[in-house]
Amino acid sequence: MVLDPLLDIKDLEKKKFAADANNDVAVRTLLTVEDIQIGKVEIKDSTSDTTAVVKSDGTNNALVVVQNTVPKTTVAISQTTTDNDVDATIVNANGASAVNIQDGGNSITVDASNLDVALSTRLKPADTLTKVTTVDTITNAVTVQQSTAGNLKVDLSGTAANTNKLLVTPDLPSGASTSANQNSPVTTVTPYNITCTVANTEYSQALPANTRALRFRCRTVDANGNSVVCRYAWVTGKVATPTAPYLTLPQNGDYRGTNLNLTSATLYLASATAGAVVEIEAWA
């Protein structure tokens, strides 16, 4: 700018800061934008003057305010239509108490392929179970244990005749419940008279199959009216010349055996008295 030598320097200064028609003064200013650094910042409680903890989130370098406890939050999930699903996840991280679900008097359905909950933790102890009035059909094996010395009672009173039956299977040996091992009624009695013609000689009699009862005695008596002594065994070679094991049928003796099931048996006999007769009855 070229100054007019005729102008007074004071006039120039005056015109430099002269106000316009709105009484505003124009000032030429050069501004430079730079970063502004802020020192320590405190966030305090308005009443206790307690300083809050501020830290970085570790991801986006953002600042978060840390709270010691998380207040209880109630979230209401509502569904106004029946053709839309509402999915919700309820997290109970502490696990200190149950999660309450208010169904408003309706039912709640839980769909899951595997509910990992031990049934034993959900059943009441046996001594606190209330009376069960209706039980559906149970197809699996059930064990009933009685801890006391009293009898285990089953009450079928009040039921129609022959409509409710209690089947008890005892702990029998293997095969004991088969028909082959059940005693059928005795229908046949077979008598035998075995004469021991020669003294101290073995004689034998095969018994009927499945003999259930057996009786034998010596018919021959001595001069005193007492039956003579006989020897008997269930294997050969023991009674002619007395060789253990054998058994003695004494004077006036009578052998009786019941509740037998002799599928195949032979009775071997001998006597020191020649001509002794042994009477046998076999029930099968």
C-alpha positions in Angstrom: 0.0 0.0 0.0 1.3 3.5 -0.9 0.8 6.1 1.8 -0.2 9.6 0.9 2.5 11.8 2.4 -0.2 14.4 3.1 -2.2 12.2 5.4 -1.6 12.3 9.1 -0.5 9.0 10.7 -3.1 9.4 13.4 -5.8 9.6 10.8 -4.7 6.3 9.4 -4.9 4.6 12.8 -8.3 6.0 13.3 -9.6 4.8 10.0 -8.1 1.4 10.7 -10.5 0.8 13.6 -13.4 2.9 12.3 -16.8 1.5 13.0 -19.2 0.8 10.1 -22.9 1.8 9.8 -23.8 -0.9 12.4 -21.2 0.3 14.8 -19.2 -2.9 14.3 -15.4 -2.8 14.1 -13.7 -5.2 11.6 -10.6 -6.8 12.9 -8.4 -8.9 10.7 -7.3 -12.0 12.7 -5.2 -15.1 11.7 -6.3 -18.3 13.5 -4.3 -21.6 13.6 -6.0 -24.9 14.6 -3.9 -27.2 16.8 -4.5 -30.2 19.2 -5.6 -29.2 22.7 -4.3 -31.3 25.6 -6.5 -31.7 28.6 -5.0 -32.7 31.9 -6.5 -34.8 34.7 -10.3 -35.0 34.6 -12.3 -36.1 37.6 -15.9 -37.4 37.7 -17.3 -36.9 41.1 -20.5 -37.6 42.9 -22.6 -34.6 43.4 -23.2 -35.2 47.1 -20.3 -37.3 48.5 -17.6 -35.9 46.3 -16.5 -39.5 45.6 -14.3 -39.9 42.4 -15.6 -42.4 39.8 -13.2 -45.0 38.3 -12.6 -44.4 34.6 -10.6 -46.8 32.4 -10.2 -47.8 28.7 -12.3 -50.5 27.2 -9.1 -52.2 25.8 -10.6 -52.4 22.3 -11.6 -49.1 20.8 -9.6 -47.0 23.2 -12.9 -45.7 24.5 -13.4 -44.7 28.1 -15.9 -46.5 30.3 -17.1 -45.8 33.8 -16.8 -48.8 36.2 -19.7 -49.5 38.5 -19.1 -51.8 41.5 -22.5 -53.5 41.4 -25.0 -54.0 38.7 -28.5 -53.1 39.7 -31.4 -55.6 39.2 -33.0 -55.1 35.9 -36.5 -56.2 35.1 -37.2 -56.9 31.4 -40.8 -57.6 30.3 -41.1 -59.8 27.2 -44.6 -59.8 25.7 -46.1 -61.4 22.7 -49.3 -60.1 21.3 -49.7 -62.6 18.4 -49.6 -66.3 18.3 -47.9 -66.7 14.9 -44.6 -65.1 15.9 -41.9 -66.6 18.1 -40.2 -64.7 20.8 -36.7 -65.8 21.6 -35.1 -64.7 24.9 -32.0 -65.8 26.8 -32.0 -65.5 30.6 -28.6 -65.5 32.1 -28.2 -66.2 35.8 -24.4 -66.0 36.1 -24.2 -65.9 39.9 -26.6 -68.8 40.4 -27.3 -67.7 43.9 -31.1 -67.7 43.5 -33.7 -69.1 41.1 -34.9 -67.3 38.0 -38.6 -66.5 38.5 -40.9 -66.8 35.5 -44.4 -65.3 35.9 -46.7 -67.2 33.5 -49.8 -65.3 34.5 -51.7 -68.5 35.2 -50.8 -70.1 31.8 -48.5 -72.9 31.1 -44.8 -72.7 30.1 -43.4 -75.1 27.5 -39.6 -75.8 27.5 -38.3 -77.3 24.3 -34.9 -79.1 24.7 -33.4 -82.3 23.4 -31.4 -82.8 26.6 -32.2 -81.2 29.9 -29.1 -82.0 31.9 -30.9 -82.2 35.3 -30.4 -85.2 37.6 -33.8 -86.6 38.4 -32.7 -87.6 41.9 -32.2 -83.9 42.7 -35.8 -83.2 41.8 -37.5 -86.1 43.7 -38.6 -85.7 47.3 -37.2 -88.2 49.9 -39.3 -91.4 50.2 -40.4 -90.6 53.7 -42.0 -87.3 52.6 -43.8 -88.6 49.5 -47.6 -88.1 49.7 -50.1 -90.8 48.9 -50.1 -91.7 45.2 -53.6 -92.5 44.0 -53.1 -93.0 40.3 -50.0 -94.7 38.6 -49.7 -95.3 34.9 -48.3 -98.5 33.4 -44.6 -99.1 34.3 -42.8 -101.2 31.8 -39.3 -101.1 33.3 -38.1 -103.1 36.3 -38.9 -101.5 39.7 -37.2 -102.3 42.9 -39.2 -101.8 46.2 -37.2 -101.8 49.4 -38.5 -101.9 52.9 -36.2 -100.3 55.4 -38.1 -101.5 58.5 -38.8 -105.0 59.7 -42.5 -104.7 59.1 -44.3 -106.4 56.2 -44.6 -104.6 52.8 -48.4 -104.2 52.3 -50.2 -103.8 49.0 -53.8 -102.5 49.2 -56.1 -103.6 46.4 -59.3 -102.9 48.2 -62.0 -100.9 46.4 -61.1 -102.4 43.0 -63.3 -104.6 40.9 -62.7 -108.3 41.3 -60.0 -109.8 39.0 -59.3 -106.4 37.3 -56.3 -105.4 39.4 -53.8 -108.2 40.0 -50.4 -108.1 41.8 -47.8 -110.3 40.3 -44.9 -111.1 42.6 -41.9 -113.0 41.2 -39.7 -114.5 43.9 -36.0 -114.7 43.5 -35.8 -118.4 42.4 -32.8 -120.3 41.2 -32.2 -120.4 37.5 -34.9 -122.4 35.7 -37.0 -123.0 38.8 -40.0 -121.2 37.4 -40.2 -123.4 34.3 -43.0 -126.0 34.0 -40.5 -128.8 34.0 -39.5 -127.9 37.6 -43.0 -127.6 38.9 -44.6 -130.4 41.0 -47.7 -131.7 39.2 -50.3 -133.8 41.2 -49.4 -137.5 41.8 -51.5 -139.7 39.7 -49.8 -143.1 39.8 -48.9 -145.4 42.7 -46.8 -148.5 41.9 -46.2 -151.3 44.4 -43.3 -153.8 44.4 -42.4 -156.9 46.4 -38.7 -157.7 46.3 -37.6 -161.1 47.6 -34.1 -161.4 48.8 -33.9 -165.2 48.1 -30.2 -165.6 48.9 -28.8 -164.1 52.1 -26.3 -161.3 51.7 -27.0 -161.0 48.0 -27.8 -157.8 46.1 -31.3 -157.3 44.6 -32.6 -154.2 42.9 -35.7 -152.4 41.7 -35.8 -149.5 39.2 -38.2 -146.8 40.4 -40.7 -145.0 38.0 -39.5 -141.8 36.3 -40.2 -138.7 38.3 -41.0 -140.5 41.5 -42.4 -137.9 44.0 -42.8 -140.1 47.1 -41.3 -143.5 48.2 -42.1 -145.9 51.0 -40.6 -149.4 51.8 -40.3 -151.8 54.7 -39.4 -155.4 55.4 -42.4 -157.8 55.6 -40.6 -160.9 56.9 -40.5 -161.3 60.7 -38.4 -163.3 63.0 -39.6 -165.7 65.8 -40.3 -162.8 68.0 -42.6 -161.1 65.5 -40.1 -158.3 64.6 -39.3 -157.5 61.0 -35.8 -158.6 60.0 -33.0 -156.2 59.3 -32.3 -155.1 55.7 -29.7 -153.1 54.0 -30.3 -150.6 51.2 -28.3 -148.2 48.9 -28.7 -146.0 45.9 -25.7 -147.4 44.0 -24.7 -151.0 43.2 -22.0 -153.0 45.0 -22.7 -151.7 48.6 -25.3 -154.0 50.2 -24.3 -157.7 49.5 -21.1 -157.4 51.5 -21.8 -154.3 53.5 -19.6 -151.6 52.0 -20.0 -147.9 52.8 -21.9 -145.9 51.9 -25.0 -148.0 52.6 -28.0 -147.6 55.0 -29.7 -149.9 57.4 -33.5 -150.5 57.6 -33.7 -151.7 61.3 -36.2 -154.0 62.9 -39.8 -152.7 62.4 -38.3 -149.9 60.4 -40.3 -148.0 57.7 -38.6 -145.7 55.1 -40.7 -142.8 53.8 -39.5 -140.1 51.4 -41.7 -137.2 50.2 -41.3 -134.1 48.0 -39.0 -136.1 45.7 -38.3 -135.7 42.0 -36.3 -138.8 41.1 -36.0 -138.6 37.3 -34.1 -141.9 37.3 -33.3 -144.0 40.4 -32.7 -147.6 41.4 -33.1 -149.0 44.9 -30.5 -151.8 45.9 -31.5 -154.3 48.7 -30.0 -157.1 50.7 -30.6 -159.0 54.0 -28.8 -161.5 56.2 -32.0 -163.4 56.4 -32.6 -165.6 53.3 -36.0 -165.1 51.7 -36.7 -161.6 53.3 -39.4 -159.8 51.4 -39.2 -156.0 51.0 -42.5 -154.1 50.2 -42.1 -150.9 48.1 -44.6 -148.2 47.2 -43.7 -145.5 44.6 -45.8 -142.5 43.8 -45.2 -140.7 40.5 
